[in-house]
Amino acid sequence: MRKVVFLFLSVFVLLPFIKGEEWQGVPVNFKKNGALQVSPDGRYLQHKDGTPFFYLADTAWELFHQLTDEEIEVYLEDRRSKGFTVIQAVLLPGQGGLYTPNAMGLLPLDDIENVTPNEAYFKWVDKIIRLAETKGLYMALLPTWGDKVSKQSGRGPEIFTPAYARAYGAWLGKRYKNFNNIIWINGGDRWGGDGNYPTWDALGKGLKSTDKNHLITFHPPAGYSSSQWYHNTSWLDFNMIHTGQCENSFDIYDRLTGKDYNREEVRPVLTGNPCYENHAVCNQPDSLGYFDDADIRRAMYWSLFSGACGHTYGCTDVWNTTNPDKTPAGIQQVGHARCLWERFSWNERVPAQELLISSNQAKALKGANYALIYLPFGGEAAIDLSQIGSPEQLQFEWMNPRTGEINIADIKNPDRQLKINSPSSGDKNDWIFILSTK
């Protein structure tokens, strides 16, 4: 399997996403920018020096279990070259991770029943985290996959009581509090309430008791947000939503992201587990097919245009590192969103559906001197320019989310009610219309 994984990951090393060039430089200067924190308005993440941070993650749950040093080096460099800023991985993984040694021959625990960490395994994890830092990447670490708390369909075993969870969280926090590039993700695709609540809450409190330097969120089950249980806890810093592998319509982002964005006590929110590229829709490939790159783009832009501070990419062939034959197009395209986001100021970006007179499922957001309109299927929309600026002072552009290419829109003598029609339309023909002051 490990040889197969390496071949799959190496396919993409030289395949760029920005006009034939790789992403230049590292995404984060940890020494200059400082630790991550929540912005003063509670809407997004930023560094200590005030530099905004765009959470653009890849899902590599089995990274510490399935890959060797060399394979991880190839993988991390590939994701750096595509503009990713975060890698999500699990310290106590599923897929039999407590019983089967990882690719380096190491098990994470010396004593499963008493949750005793294996020092050799975690020294190796330390090395991988530091390697990610050299590439300007954050590691968003799940202390454990959910089957160690609530087995459900996993292999388990259920080893965590609240006492063990708090002790393990405190041990992790103490070990990693001085690392520069860590984000904690409590939970692991499991219900956060009822009988599970005391254990997840204890793990969160354990982490925060010894690590005040890093942000913490919670990975909920499909169809939920971390805010369902933990929005007002002392240890949660930002919310994470999980849309799952059945839904991919704007409704779920409106219901989850939109609801969190509009809460009275504001916290940043992002999608941590969307639909996965090449995953069978609702596990019914014969009748429903597979999620493709168009689904990936819609999920990302619907979430961002609903007020999310970042987004996570997922692919069936990547998270479990097993299939070298498929070449997911979406992974080449998500970096275009980062390019677009970093072109405009962060601290004033807000959802702005009021800009749309008629929308054809379009979604809008705006800043002080710009607006972005996402058309998930292309087509027509009508925009109220009076809320943005004088038409003669605006420039208009079309961005192709598939390629990242931006071209001037051919619009002559615009009126205050501007009607637009995208260059193409249909299921895989989404477009972004950009309005900005000249």
KOLDREN-479866 format. One record per residue (C-alpha): residue in one letter; x, y, z. Coordinates in steps of 0.25 Angstrom, whole numbers, padded with zeros to 4 digits, always signed. Layout:
N
aXYZ;...
END
This chain:
438
m+0000+0000+0000;r+0011+0010+0003;k+0017+0009-0010;v+0004+0012-0017;v+0001+0024-0008;f+0015+0030-0012;l+0011+0028-0026;f-0002+0035-0025;l+0003+0047-0017;s+0015+0049-0026;v+0006+0050-0038;f+0002+0064-0034;v+0015+0070-0030;l+0017+0077-0043;l+0003+0080-0046;p+0000+0095-0042;f-0013+0103-0040;i-0009+0117-0043;k-0007+0120-0058;g+0004+0109-0060;e+0012+0113-0048;e+0013+0107-0034;w+0010+0115-0021;q+0022+0123-0018;g+0028+0123-0004;v+0022+0118+0009;p+0008+0121+0013;v+0012+0126+0027;n+0024+0132+0033;f+0022+0127+0047;k+0033+0135+0054;k+0028+0148+0048;n+0013+0146+0048;g+0012+0140+0062;a+0002+0130+0068;l-0012+0129+0062;q-0024+0136+0069;v-0038+0139+0067;s-0040+0153+0061;p-0045+0164+0069;d-0059+0164+0063;g-0059+0149+0064;r-0061+0146+0049;y-0048+0140+0045;l-0035+0135+0049;q-0022+0144+0049;h-0008+0144+0054;k-0003+0151+0066;d+0002+0162+0057;g-0012+0164+0051;t-0009+0157+0038;p-0022+0150+0034;f-0021+0135+0032;f-0029+0127+0022;y-0031+0113+0027;l-0030+0104+0014;a-0028+0090+0018;d-0026+0076+0012;t-0032+0064+0019;a-0021+0054+0022;w-0027+0046+0033;e-0018+0034+0032;l-0005+0042+0030;f+0002+0037+0042;h-0003+0023+0040;q-0001+0020+0025;l+0011+0028+0020;t+0026+0028+0022;d+0035+0040+0024;e+0038+0040+0009;e+0024+0040+0005;i+0020+0050+0015;e+0031+0059+0010;v+0025+0058-0004;y+0011+0060+0001;l+0014+0072+0009;e+0022+0079-0002;d+0011+0076-0012;r+0000+0083-0003;r+0009+0095-0001;s+0011+0096-0016;k-0004+0097-0017;g-0006+0108-0007;f-0012+0099+0005;t-0009+0105+0019;v-0014+0094+0028;i-0013+0078+0028;q-0024+0071+0036;a-0019+0058+0042;v-0022+0048+0054;l-0012+0044+0065;l-0020+0032+0069;p-0026+0028+0055;g-0037+0019+0051;q-0034+0008+0041;g-0029-0001+0053;g-0018+0009+0056;l-0017+0004+0071;y-0014-0010+0066;t-0007-0009+0053;p+0007-0002+0053;n+0008+0010+0044;a+0017+0011+0032;m+0029+0013+0041;g+0026+0001+0050;l+0021+0009+0061;l+0008+0008+0070;p+0003+0021+0076;l+0000+0014+0090;d+0009+0005+0099;d-0003+0001+0107;i-0017+0002+0100;e-0025+0000+0112;n-0018+0010+0121;v-0016+0020+0109;t-0001+0021+0111;p+0005+0028+0099;n+0017+0022+0092;e+0029+0032+0093;a+0035+0026+0080;y+0023+0029+0072;f+0021+0043+0077;k+0035+0046+0075;w+0033+0043+0060;v+0020+0051+0060;d+0028+0063+0066;k+0038+0062+0054;i+0026+0062+0044;i+0020+0074+0050;r+0033+0081+0049;l+0034+0077+0035;a+0021+0083+0032;e+0025+0096+0039;t+0037+0097+0029;k+0027+0098+0018;g+0018+0108+0025;l+0007+0098+0028;y-0001+0097+0040;m-0005+0083+0045;a-0019+0082+0050;l-0018+0070+0060;l-0029+0061+0065;p-0025+0055+0078;t-0033+0043+0074;w-0043+0038+0064;g-0057+0036+0069;d-0057+0021+0070;k-0049+0022+0083;v-0060+0029+0090;s-0072+0024+0082;k-0069+0011+0074;q-0081+0011+0064;s-0076+0006+0051;g-0061+0007+0055;r-0052-0003+0060;g-0050+0004+0074;p-0048+0000+0084;e-0055+0010+0093;i-0043+0014+0102;f-0047+0028+0107;t-0054+0031+0120;p-0055+0046+0124;a-0043+0044+0133;y-0034+0037+0122;a-0039+0048+0112;r-0035+0059+0121;a-0021+0053+0125;y-0018+0050+0110;g-0022+0064+0106;a-0014+0070+0117;w-0002+0062+0113;l-0003+0066+0098;g-0005+0080+0102;k+0008+0080+0110;r+0016+0073+0099;y+0012+0082+0088;k+0009+0096+0094;n+0022+0102+0089;f+0020+0097+0075;n+0017+0108+0065;n+0008+0101+0055;i-0003+0093+0062;i-0018+0095+0062;w-0026+0085+0071;i-0038+0078+0066;n-0046+0071+0078;g-0056+0061+0074;g-0055+0051+0062;d-0068+0050+0054;r-0076+0046+0066;w-0088+0052+0073;g-0084+0062+0083;g-0096+0061+0093;d-0103+0052+0102;g-0093+0041+0108;n-0082+0046+0099;y-0082+0060+0104;p-0074+0058+0117;t-0063+0051+0110;w-0061+0061+0099;d-0063+0072+0108;a-0052+0066+0117;l-0042+0065+0105;g-0045+0079+0102;k-0042+0084+0116;g-0030+0075+0117;l-0024+0082+0104;k-0027+0096+0109;s-0022+0093+0123;t-0007+0092+0118;d-0008+0099+0104;k-0012+0113+0104;n-0005+0116+0091;h-0013+0108+0081;l-0027+0109+0076;i-0037+0098+0078;t-0050+0094+0070;f-0058+0081+0070;h-0061+0071+0058;p-0076+0068+0059;p-0084+0057+0051;a-0090+0059+0038;g-0101+0070+0037;y-0096+0077+0050;s-0088+0088+0055;s-0079+0088+0067;s-0088+0100+0072;q-0099+0089+0075;w-0092+0086+0088;y-0079+0094+0090;h-0082+0108+0085;n-0081+0114+0099;t-0071+0105+0105;s-0058+0111+0111;w-0049+0103+0102;l-0055+0104+0088;d-0049+0116+0080;f-0056+0114+0066;n-0067+0106+0060;m-0066+0094+0050;i-0077+0089+0042;h-0079+0075+0035;t-0088+0074+0023;g-0085+0060+0021;q-0086+0051+0008;c-0101+0052+0005;e-0104+0067+0004;n-0098+0077-0005;s-0107+0088-0007;f-0107+0102-0002;d-0118+0099+0008;i-0108+0092+0017;y-0098+0103+0017;d-0110+0113+0020;r-0114+0104+0031;l-0101+0101+0038;t-0091+0112+0034;g-0101+0123+0032;k-0107+0120+0046;d-0094+0120+0053;y-0090+0133+0046;n-0102+0140+0051;r-0101+0135+0066;e-0101+0147+0076;e-0088+0142+0082;v-0079+0142+0070;r-0069+0131+0067;p-0062+0128+0054;v-0068+0117+0046;l-0062+0108+0035;t-0065+0095+0028;g-0056+0084+0033;n-0063+0072+0026;p-0070+0075+0013;c-0074+0065+0002;y-0062+0057-0003;e-0058+0057-0017;n-0059+0043-0023;h-0068+0039-0012;a-0081+0032-0015;v-0093+0041-0012;c-0099+0035+0000;n-0092+0022-0003;q-0101+0019-0015;p-0091+0020-0027;d-0101+0013-0036;s-0112+0022-0034;l-0106+0035-0029;g-0092+0035-0035;y-0080+0041-0029;f-0077+0055-0024;d-0068+0062-0034;d-0060+0075-0035;a-0072+0083-0038;d-0078+0079-0025;i-0065+0082-0018;r-0065+0096-0023;r-0079+0099-0020;a-0077+0093-0006;m-0066+0103-0004;y-0071+0115-0010;w-0085+0113-0003;s-0078+0112+0010;l-0069+0124+0008;f-0080+0133+0003;s-0089+0129+0015;g-0078+0135+0024;a-0068+0124+0027;c-0054+0128+0030;g-0048+0116+0023;h-0051+0103+0016;t-0046+0088+0016;y-0044+0080+0003;g-0047+0065+0004;c-0044+0053-0005;t-0047+0038-0003;d-0034+0035-0010;v-0026+0044-0001;w-0031+0043+0013;n-0029+0028+0013;t-0017+0028+0004;t-0021+0016-0004;n-0025+0019-0019;p-0014+0024-0028;d-0022+0023-0041;k-0032+0034-0040;t-0027+0049-0042;p-0036+0058-0034;a-0038+0071-0042;g-0043+0078-0030;i-0030+0078-0022;q-0024+0086-0034;q-0035+0097-0032;v-0038+0100-0018;g-0025+0109-0017;h-0032+0119-0026;a-0041+0123-0015;r-0029+0126-0006;c-0024+0135-0018;l-0037+0142-0019;w-0039+0144-0004;e-0025+0150-0002;r-0027+0160-0013;f-0037+0167-0004;s-0037+0172+0010;w-0042+0162+0021;n-0048+0170+0032;e-0060+0176+0024;r-0064+0164+0016;v-0079+0160+0020;p-0090+0152+0013;a-0098+0162+0004;q-0110+0155-0002;e-0117+0168-0002;l-0109+0172-0014;l-0116+0162-0023;i-0129+0167-0029;s-0131+0153-0036;s-0121+0142-0034;n-0123+0129-0041;q-0117+0123-0028;a-0105+0133-0028;k-0099+0137-0014;a-0092+0150-0011;l-0083+0156-0001;k-0077+0170-0001;g-0066+0179+0005;a-0064+0194+0006;n-0060+0195-0009;y-0063+0182-0015;a-0074+0171-0017;l-0073+0156-0021;i-0085+0149-0027;y-0084+0134-0028;l-0093+0127-0039;p-0092+0112-0036;f-0098+0109-0049;g-0095+0121-0057;g-0106+0128-0064;e-0112+0142-0061;a-0113+0151-0049;a-0117+0165-0046;i-0109+0173-0036;d-0112+0186-0029;l-0100+0195-0031;s-0105+0206-0023;q-0100+0199-0010;i-0086+0197-0016;g-0082+0210-0023;s-0085+0219-0035;p-0085+0210-0048;e-0075+0218-0055;q-0065+0216-0044;l-0066+0201-0044;q-0058+0191-0052;f-0065+0177-0055;e-0058+0164-0056;w-0061+0149-0058;m-0053+0139-0050;n-0053+0124-0055;p-0053+0116-0042;r-0048+0104-0051;t-0035+0111-0055;g-0034+0123-0046;e-0033+0132-0059;i-0039+0146-0057;n-0043+0154-0069;i-0050+0168-0071;a-0065+0166-0073;d-0070+0173-0085;i-0080+0182-0079;k-0083+0196-0086;n-0091+0207-0079;p-0095+0200-0067;d-0108+0204-0060;r-0110+0204-0045;q-0118+0191-0047;l-0108+0183-0054;k-0112+0170-0062;i-0101+0160-0064;n-0100+0147-0071;s-0088+0138-0069;p-0079+0133-0081;s-0085+0119-0080;s-0095+0112-0072;g-0099+0098-0067;d-0096+0088-0057;k-0081+0089-0057;n-0080+0104-0061;d-0080+0112-0048;w-0074+0126-0049;i-0070+0138-0040;f-0074+0152-0044;i-0064+0162-0037;l-0068+0177-0035;s-0058+0186-0030;t-0054+0201-0030;k-0044+0205-0041;
END
